[in-house]
Amino acid sequence: MVDTTVDLCGITLDNPVIPASGTFGYGYEFAQLYDINILGTFSFKGTTKEPRFGNPTPRIAECTAGMINSVGLQNPGVEKVIAEELPRLKSCFSKKVMANVGGFSVDEYVYTAQRLDECDCVGWLEINISCPNVHGGGMSFGTSPSAAAQVTEAVKKRVRKPVIIKLSPNVTDIAAIAEACEAAGADGISLINTLLGMRIDLRTRKPVIANRKGGFSGEAIFPIALRMVNDAASRVKIPVIGIGGVASAENVIEMMLAGATAVEVGAANLVDPFACRDIINALPTVMQKYRIQSLKEIIGECVNG
């Protein structure tokens, strides 16, 4: 009998498979299709202090082996999430859930994280630092080690639950950002967020996305994500969650060998709503095929190796 359990910041997961924020809503939509308690956990839709309608449409563009999105953190705001979405979630998901937090200033991150930290069903706070810093010239918090550390330290001072910082890949040295977050007190990091991409409609000769560019995700980015996970895991001691192009049990194991303690599945959920269920069901067979008895034992085998 193989052991699929892992420990993520002090909480044991039945398996390392986590649907990524923005691809799984608040869970209850998928609960109509299968028992989502099979999941390790999931990261619910990115939440900000105030409600956001999001970016103008069109927001989605198809690509070979992936997609581009520019949704723009559309969400009802943290107060409505707490009052309406989380009670519905608790009716179909009995495990701790990961809360994904967005913000456009340090104060916004802190406020939203504090409010979600108070919720019993929340086990981890995943802080998305790919948001633009409105007080810092509009550049993403995640592009600067000092800005990333500033958000991390401010949130850590005001919450009790583990803080996982979600990193942007649109930087020169993602491992340096990871190190800054660790030094500022982060309990874990997750990476990668989407890469910047663009498509042009040949008939109109204009960008497909209304915002011109957006976040590129899907199977095409897996090798890039794997390399960045390995780079970060080689430089920090805190847990790493691997994200980017994961679509199979084999991909999960590859991410863990690269240094990931757990693995988030994103775009695959939008292609096939049963993707995470099928990956979890396949894990024991794939582990046996590669003579793996325990997933915990393979984490980081390729780190510095």
C-alpha positions as CSV (number, residue, x, y, z in Angstrom):
1,M,0.0,0.0,0.0
2,V,1.5,3.3,-1.1
3,D,1.5,6.5,1.1
4,T,0.2,9.6,-0.8
5,T,0.1,11.8,2.3
6,V,2.2,15.0,2.7
7,D,2.6,17.6,5.3
8,L,2.0,21.2,4.2
9,C,3.0,23.8,6.9
10,G,1.9,21.6,9.7
11,I,-1.3,20.3,8.2
12,T,-1.5,16.7,6.7
13,L,-3.0,16.3,3.3
14,D,-4.4,13.0,2.1
15,N,-2.5,13.6,-1.2
16,P,-0.6,16.6,-2.7
17,V,-3.1,17.5,-5.4
18,I,-4.6,21.0,-5.0
19,P,-6.8,22.8,-7.6
20,A,-5.3,26.2,-8.2
21,S,-7.0,29.5,-7.5
22,G,-9.1,30.8,-10.3
23,T,-9.7,27.4,-11.8
24,F,-12.0,25.8,-9.2
25,G,-14.3,28.7,-8.0
26,Y,-15.4,28.1,-4.4
27,G,-15.6,24.3,-4.9
28,Y,-19.3,23.8,-4.7
29,E,-19.7,24.0,-8.5
30,F,-17.3,21.0,-8.8
31,A,-19.0,19.2,-5.9
32,Q,-22.0,18.7,-8.2
33,L,-19.8,16.5,-10.3
34,Y,-17.8,14.4,-7.8
35,D,-16.9,14.3,-4.1
36,I,-14.3,17.0,-3.8
37,N,-13.2,15.7,-0.4
38,I,-10.9,13.4,-2.4
39,L,-8.7,16.5,-2.9
40,G,-5.7,17.3,-0.7
41,T,-7.3,20.7,-0.5
42,F,-8.0,23.5,-3.0
43,S,-7.2,27.2,-3.3
44,F,-10.4,29.2,-3.8
45,K,-10.9,32.1,-6.1
46,G,-8.6,35.1,-5.6
47,T,-10.2,37.5,-3.0
48,T,-9.6,41.2,-2.6
49,K,-10.8,43.7,0.0
50,E,-13.4,45.3,-2.3
51,P,-15.6,43.6,-5.0
52,R,-14.0,43.6,-8.5
53,F,-15.8,43.2,-11.8
54,G,-12.5,42.4,-13.4
55,N,-11.0,43.3,-16.8
56,P,-12.9,44.2,-20.0
57,T,-13.8,41.4,-22.3
58,P,-12.6,39.4,-24.3
59,R,-10.6,37.9,-21.4
60,I,-9.7,34.5,-22.8
61,A,-7.6,33.4,-25.8
62,E,-6.9,29.8,-26.8
63,C,-3.3,28.8,-27.5
64,T,-1.5,25.6,-28.5
65,A,-1.3,23.5,-25.4
66,G,-2.6,26.3,-23.2
67,M,-4.6,29.5,-22.8
68,I,-4.2,33.2,-22.0
69,N,-6.5,34.8,-19.5
70,S,-6.9,38.4,-18.3
71,V,-9.9,38.0,-15.9
72,G,-8.5,40.6,-13.5
73,L,-9.3,39.1,-10.1
74,Q,-13.1,39.2,-10.5
75,N,-14.6,38.4,-7.1
76,P,-17.4,39.7,-4.8
77,G,-15.0,41.1,-2.1
78,V,-13.9,39.5,1.1
79,E,-16.9,40.4,3.2
80,K,-19.3,38.7,0.8
81,V,-16.9,35.7,0.4
82,I,-17.0,35.2,4.1
83,A,-20.8,35.8,4.5
84,E,-22.0,33.8,1.4
85,E,-19.3,31.7,-0.4
86,L,-17.6,30.0,2.6
87,P,-20.8,28.8,4.2
88,R,-21.8,27.1,0.9
89,L,-18.3,25.7,0.6
90,K,-18.5,24.1,4.1
91,S,-21.6,22.2,3.1
92,C,-19.7,20.2,0.6
93,F,-16.0,20.3,1.7
94,S,-15.0,19.0,5.2
95,K,-11.3,19.8,5.0
96,K,-9.3,23.0,5.5
97,V,-9.3,25.2,2.4
98,M,-6.6,27.5,1.1
99,A,-7.6,31.2,0.8
100,N,-6.0,33.1,-2.1
101,V,-5.5,36.8,-1.3
102,G,-5.0,39.6,-3.7
103,G,-4.3,43.3,-3.0
104,F,-3.2,46.6,-4.6
105,S,-1.5,47.9,-1.4
106,V,0.2,46.4,1.6
107,D,-2.8,47.5,3.7
108,E,-5.2,45.8,1.4
109,Y,-3.3,42.5,1.7
110,V,-3.2,42.8,5.4
111,Y,-6.9,43.5,5.8
112,T,-8.1,40.7,3.5
113,A,-5.7,38.2,5.0
114,Q,-6.8,39.1,8.6
115,R,-10.5,38.7,7.7
116,L,-9.9,35.3,6.1
117,D,-7.5,34.2,8.9
118,E,-10.6,34.4,11.2
119,C,-12.5,31.8,9.2
120,D,-12.4,28.3,10.7
121,C,-12.5,26.5,7.4
122,V,-9.4,28.3,6.2
123,G,-6.1,26.4,6.8
124,W,-3.6,28.5,4.8
125,L,-3.4,32.0,3.3
126,E,-1.9,32.0,-0.2
127,I,-0.8,35.6,-0.9
128,N,-0.8,36.4,-4.6
129,I,1.9,39.0,-5.0
130,S,1.5,39.3,-8.8
131,C,-0.9,42.2,-8.2
132,P,0.2,45.7,-9.3
133,N,1.4,48.0,-6.4
134,V,-0.7,51.1,-6.8
135,H,1.6,53.0,-4.4
136,G,4.8,51.8,-6.0
137,G,4.4,52.8,-9.7
138,G,2.2,50.0,-10.7
139,M,4.8,47.2,-10.8
140,S,3.9,43.9,-9.4
141,F,4.8,43.3,-5.7
142,G,6.3,40.0,-6.9
143,T,8.9,41.6,-9.2
144,S,11.1,43.0,-6.3
145,P,12.6,41.0,-3.4
146,S,12.0,44.1,-1.1
147,A,8.4,44.5,-2.1
148,A,7.7,40.8,-1.8
149,A,9.3,40.8,1.7
150,Q,7.3,43.9,2.7
151,V,4.0,42.2,1.9
152,T,5.1,39.0,3.6
153,E,6.3,40.6,6.8
154,A,3.2,42.8,7.1
155,V,0.8,39.9,6.7
156,K,2.7,37.6,9.0
157,K,2.5,40.1,11.8
158,R,-1.3,40.1,11.7
159,V,-2.3,36.5,11.1
160,R,-2.0,33.2,12.9
161,K,-2.3,30.7,10.0
162,P,0.4,29.6,7.6
163,V,1.3,32.2,5.0
164,I,2.2,30.9,1.5
165,I,3.5,33.5,-1.0
166,K,2.5,32.9,-4.6
167,L,5.3,34.0,-6.9
168,S,5.3,35.5,-10.4
169,P,7.5,33.9,-13.0
170,N,7.9,37.3,-14.8
171,V,11.2,38.1,-13.1
172,T,14.9,37.5,-13.7
173,D,15.6,35.5,-10.6
174,I,12.5,33.9,-9.0
175,A,14.7,32.1,-6.4
176,A,15.9,35.5,-5.1
177,I,12.2,36.5,-4.5
178,A,11.6,33.2,-2.7
179,E,14.6,33.8,-0.4
180,A,13.3,37.3,0.4
181,C,9.9,35.9,1.3
182,E,11.4,33.2,3.5
183,A,13.6,35.7,5.3
184,A,10.5,37.9,5.9
185,G,8.7,34.9,7.6
186,A,6.8,33.1,4.9
187,D,5.7,29.6,5.9
188,G,5.8,28.4,2.3
189,I,5.9,29.6,-1.3
190,S,3.8,28.6,-4.4
191,L,5.0,29.0,-8.0
192,I,4.6,29.7,-10.7
193,N,1.8,32.1,-11.5
194,T,1.0,32.6,-15.2
195,L,3.6,33.8,-17.7
196,L,2.7,36.9,-19.8
197,G,1.5,36.1,-23.2
198,M,-0.4,37.6,-26.2
199,R,-2.4,36.6,-29.3
200,I,-3.4,38.6,-32.3
201,D,-6.5,38.0,-34.4
202,L,-5.4,37.9,-38.1
203,R,-8.8,39.0,-39.4
204,T,-9.0,42.1,-37.3
205,R,-5.3,42.6,-36.8
206,K,-5.9,43.4,-33.2
207,P,-5.0,41.6,-29.9
208,V,-7.5,38.9,-29.0
209,I,-7.4,40.0,-25.3
210,A,-9.0,43.4,-24.6
211,N,-6.1,44.2,-22.3
212,R,-3.7,43.2,-25.1
213,K,-1.8,40.6,-22.9
214,G,-2.7,38.2,-20.2
215,G,-1.5,35.2,-18.2
216,F,-0.4,32.2,-20.3
217,S,-1.0,28.8,-18.6
218,G,-1.5,25.2,-19.6
219,E,0.7,22.2,-20.4
220,A,3.1,24.2,-22.6
221,I,4.5,25.9,-19.5
222,F,5.3,22.8,-17.5
223,P,9.0,22.6,-18.2
224,I,9.4,26.3,-17.3
225,A,7.5,25.9,-14.1
226,L,9.4,22.7,-13.2
227,R,12.7,24.5,-13.6
228,M,11.6,27.5,-11.5
229,V,10.3,25.2,-8.7
230,N,13.6,23.4,-8.7
231,D,15.5,26.8,-8.6
232,A,13.4,28.0,-5.7
233,A,13.5,24.7,-3.7
234,S,17.3,24.7,-4.1
235,R,17.5,28.1,-2.3
236,V,14.8,27.9,0.5
237,K,14.0,25.5,3.3
238,I,10.3,26.2,3.6
239,P,7.7,24.1,1.7
240,V,7.3,24.8,-2.0
241,I,4.0,24.2,-3.9
242,G,4.6,23.5,-7.6
243,I,2.2,25.0,-10.1
244,G,2.2,25.3,-13.9
245,G,1.0,23.0,-16.7
246,V,0.4,20.0,-14.4
247,A,-2.1,17.6,-16.1
248,S,-1.2,14.1,-14.9
249,A,0.0,12.0,-11.9
250,E,3.4,11.7,-13.6
251,N,3.6,15.6,-13.7
252,V,2.8,15.6,-9.9
253,I,5.6,13.2,-9.2
254,E,8.0,15.1,-11.4
255,M,7.2,18.4,-9.5
256,M,7.8,16.6,-6.2
257,L,11.2,15.3,-7.4
258,A,12.0,18.9,-8.3
259,G,11.3,20.0,-4.8
260,A,7.5,20.5,-4.4
261,T,5.8,19.4,-1.2
262,A,2.4,19.8,-2.9
263,V,1.2,20.5,-6.4
264,E,-1.5,22.8,-7.7
265,V,-3.4,22.0,-10.9
266,G,-4.8,25.0,-12.8
267,A,-5.7,25.1,-16.5
268,A,-6.4,21.4,-16.7
269,N,-9.5,21.9,-14.6
270,L,-10.9,24.3,-17.2
271,V,-10.3,21.6,-20.0
272,D,-11.6,18.7,-17.9
273,P,-13.6,19.3,-14.6
274,F,-12.6,15.8,-13.5
275,A,-8.8,16.4,-14.0
276,C,-7.9,16.5,-10.3
277,R,-10.1,13.5,-9.4
278,D,-8.4,11.5,-12.2
279,I,-4.9,12.5,-11.2
280,I,-5.5,11.5,-7.6
281,N,-7.0,8.2,-8.6
282,A,-4.0,7.5,-10.9
283,L,-1.4,8.4,-8.3
284,P,-1.1,5.0,-6.5
285,T,-0.7,3.1,-9.8
286,V,1.9,5.5,-11.1
287,M,3.8,5.4,-7.7
288,Q,3.9,1.6,-7.9
289,K,5.1,1.8,-11.6
290,Y,8.1,3.9,-10.4
291,R,8.7,2.0,-7.2
292,I,7.7,4.8,-4.9
293,Q,6.3,3.8,-1.5
294,S,5.8,7.2,0.0
295,L,5.5,10.6,-1.7
296,K,7.1,12.3,1.3
297,E,10.3,10.4,0.6
298,I,10.8,11.7,-2.9
299,I,10.3,15.4,-2.2
300,G,13.4,17.3,-3.5
301,E,15.4,14.3,-4.8
302,C,16.5,16.5,-7.7
303,V,17.3,19.5,-5.5
304,N,21.0,20.3,-5.8
305,G,21.4,16.8,-7.3
